[in-house]
Amino acid sequence: MRNIKPTGFDNGNVQEIVARGVEELGLDLSPGAVSAYEAYFAFLEERGRSVNLTAITGADDVARLHFLDSIALLKSTRFVGARVIDVGSGAGFPGVPLKITEPSIDLTLLDATGKRVAFVSELCAMLGLDATFVHARAEDAAHEPDMREKYDIAVSRAVARLNILCELCLPFVRIGGVFLAMKGIDSSVELDEARGAIVTLGAQFLECSNYTIPGTDISRSAVVIRKTAETPGKYPRRFAKIQKEPL
């Protein structure tokens, strides 16, 4: 699953791995943010034993494959002062690392599993991060007037085809905002499959923002989709319908 290459990083030192990785990405990180990642890792390791949060464990892998992979999204679009929703936030990726690194973000974390929402709520309280927590299915929350088309940026790391993610996430994005879908480096097949859905939902594909996770030879891509018009009111549909008849 992983492919870590020697980098000279201090193995097991989350702060060092994150600090050097952020520097390699060309971003800035405050000393307080660096220490927050150490606390995040410790909390994740402790709670992960009782709650199914992530299959990735250990300081090296968590720091690179969770933290740095999430932070790299900051290179894809402008996050400063943005209202951001993380759809399917799970253990907080990518939303919490984005908030730690860019504190000006107004962050909403949405997940359908109560235990995961409880985890990120406790995590953010422990780290002193302001955020909004929503325990709901995306296809339901996206029809709520106070959430529909209210966000500058929607992000998702969920494991689903891009056409399905677009229907679940684009209804949250305001006109002029963007949806960032975290995918593998070769997302061309999924993108071609999703082009009709993107247009139907009132958006257009902008680019694939490619990057290599620092400290690894793993290449990833953030698919950047711009919202250009209101999403028709019938979307998103019930999830069973989305799965059975994807756009």
Buried (B, 14 or more C-beta within 10 A) or exposed (E): EEEBEEBEBEBEBBBBBBBBBBEBBEBEBEEEBBBBBBBBBEBBBEBBEEBEBBEBBEBBBBBBBBBBBBBBBBBBBEBEEBBBBBBBBBBBBBBBBBBBBBBEBBBBBBBBBEEBBBBBBEBBEEBEBEBBBBBBBBBBBBEEEEBBBBBBBBBBBBEBBBBBBBBBBBBBBBEEBBBBBBBEEEBEEBBEBBBEBBBBBBBEBBEBBBBBBBBBEBEBBBBBBBBEEEBEEEBBBEBEEBEEEBB
